[in-house]
Amino acid sequence: MSESGIASSQWIATCPHETVDVLDSELESLRIHNRNKFYRGVFFECDLETAYRAHLLLRTASRIQRVVAKFKMTSLESLQAGLNEITWPDWLRSHRPFQVSPALTDEHAQELDSEQIVAAVVRSIESSAFKAGPPKFNPEAKEPINIVLFVRDGNCVLGIDTAGRALHKRGWRTNGHPAVLKETLAASILLLAGYTGDEPLLDPMCGSGTIAIEAAYIALNKAPLIHRGKDDFSLEHLVGFDRSLWRKVSDQLRAGKRAELLAPIRLSDINAKYVEVARASAKKARVEKYLEFSVARFQDCVPKTEHGLLVMNLPYGERIGGSAVRALYADVGRVIENRFRGWRVALLLPTEIPDAWLGLSVNQKVALRNGALPVKLLLVGRKRERLVG
Ligand SMILES: C[S@@+](CC[C@H](N)C(=O)[O-])C[C@H]1O[C@@H](n2cnc3c(N)ncnc32)[C@H](O)[C@@H]1O
């Protein structure tokens, strides 16, 4: 129980290591005070209502887990002792299959045998007193409940995944572009650039539109996971799930959405086919009517306002060839310098490409990853207080 008398619950939100600070600041803005950052995630403690809000509202989290137990774990014996303390029927339902995922994140932990860890958890669940029999261990089942063990520095945090499908899967993606950003990375870029929706935004290399769609969600104060269907979060399949509280939180978030943008969001691409992919996704995401689409070469773009945020995920060499890519980056630098002087600029490009190719003076550089590719976010132009960094 917290001081206010409201029962608190413990959770872990995970994300790529590079964006832990962004995720932490999102949790802070949900007024979650009890937080602890760690490698690839943030531990947090809050009441159930706030936790439900976090599931629908976090823009940069990959997954969320409910913490079930914490114990010392240096051997299989200590794992067994920790597992003996867990009352599984308080968490799992008999009819819902489960799987077990050990995340052994330091050298010492890696000496433990993953298969033996999984077997110990399975034994512990199968020997628990479930009225209708224990749930089945079946990693091949459709969307099994995932039991995750984070083992580090001799400590184990055992959690149950409550997201289900990874949280970047918002449900609006239309296929048809070969180099899409993850929705969570697009949101991280916008939050790192300090975007709140109160200035014009332009993505002139929009591809499938990920950045502009995430920007619309931020600007409209719209929860990114609000359109997930009923029973889509694993959370909804655990014992103790409070359906009426979940509905209350969802309704509050829907009511908190702005009716209009404060400033325009524009997106364009040189390839008309990609602009149509972006439009289709925006429609599914229910933000199409807020966005202004066009087909254009960035070299021909003329800003409609003196200030704004220009965000670009630049194309990479592999796709357009070595010397062409260098010429394009030089063009991009020149157009920004000549026409976007009053704008703030956020550019995402591979780490291996020298900043000098753009010829711009960079205010801040943030190392990120786009899948397996190391990339950097360059923040250029007029400074603004950023959410992070
Ligand atoms: C890396 S992709 C952007 C992907 C996008 N962020 C997404 O999530 O789908 C780069 C895009 O830049 C576009 N592009 C390349 N050269 C361009 C130019 N000169 N002007 C405008 N768009 C260009 C490509 O067609 C491609 O869609």
The ligand as an SDF file (V2000), in Angstrom:
LIG
                    3D

 27 29  0  0  0  0  0  0  0  0999 V2000
   14.4880    6.0670  -45.1450 C   0  0  0  0  0  0  0  0  0  0  0  0
   13.1000    6.4400  -46.0870 S   0  0  0  0  0  0  0  0  0  0  0  0
   11.9560    7.1620  -44.9470 C   0  0  0  0  0  0  0  0  0  0  0  0
   11.1880    6.1170  -44.1950 C   0  0  0  0  0  0  0  0  0  0  0  0
   10.1320    6.6650  -43.2730 C   0  0  0  0  0  0  0  0  0  0  0  0
   10.6870    7.3910  -42.1450 N   0  0  0  0  0  0  0  0  0  0  0  0
    9.1930    5.5760  -42.8190 C   0  0  0  0  0  0  0  0  0  0  0  0
    9.1180    5.2960  -41.6070 O   0  0  0  0  0  0  0  0  0  0  0  0
    8.5670    4.9540  -43.6670 O   0  0  0  0  0  0  0  0  0  0  0  0
   13.6090    7.8010  -47.0290 C   0  0  0  0  0  0  0  0  0  0  0  0
   12.5890    8.3130  -48.0350 C   0  0  0  0  0  0  0  0  0  0  0  0
   13.1440    9.4480  -48.7050 O   0  0  0  0  0  0  0  0  0  0  0  0
   12.5920    9.4770  -50.0080 C   0  0  0  0  0  0  0  0  0  0  0  0
   13.4770   10.3400  -50.8220 N   0  0  0  0  0  0  0  0  0  0  0  0
   14.6890   10.0310  -51.3520 C   0  0  0  0  0  0  0  0  0  0  0  0
   15.1830   11.1060  -52.0090 N   0  0  0  0  0  0  0  0  0  0  0  0
   14.2830   12.1090  -51.8790 C   0  0  0  0  0  0  0  0  0  0  0  0
   14.2340   13.4640  -52.3140 C   0  0  0  0  0  0  0  0  0  0  0  0
   15.2280   13.9960  -53.0170 N   0  0  0  0  0  0  0  0  0  0  0  0
   13.1500   14.1960  -51.9670 N   0  0  0  0  0  0  0  0  0  0  0  0
   12.1350   13.6620  -51.2640 C   0  0  0  0  0  0  0  0  0  0  0  0
   12.1150   12.3700  -50.8610 N   0  0  0  0  0  0  0  0  0  0  0  0
   13.1850   11.6120  -51.1470 C   0  0  0  0  0  0  0  0  0  0  0  0
   12.5220    8.0370  -50.4240 C   0  0  0  0  0  0  0  0  0  0  0  0
   11.5510    7.8520  -51.4330 O   0  0  0  0  0  0  0  0  0  0  0  0
   12.1770    7.3290  -49.0990 C   0  0  0  0  0  0  0  0  0  0  0  0
   10.8030    7.0770  -48.9950 O   0  0  0  0  0  0  0  0  0  0  0  0
  1  2  1  0
  2  3  1  0
  2 10  1  0
  3  4  1  0
  4  5  1  0
  5  6  1  0
  5  7  1  0
  7  8  2  0
  7  9  1  0
 10 11  1  0
 11 12  1  0
 11 26  1  0
 12 13  1  0
 13 14  1  0
 13 24  1  0
 14 15  1  0
 14 23  1  0
 15 16  2  0
 16 17  1  0
 17 18  1  0
 17 23  2  0
 18 19  1  0
 18 20  2  0
 20 21  1  0
 21 22  2  0
 22 23  1  0
 24 25  1  0
 24 26  1  0
 26 27  1  0
M  CHG  2   2   1   9  -1
M  END
$$$$
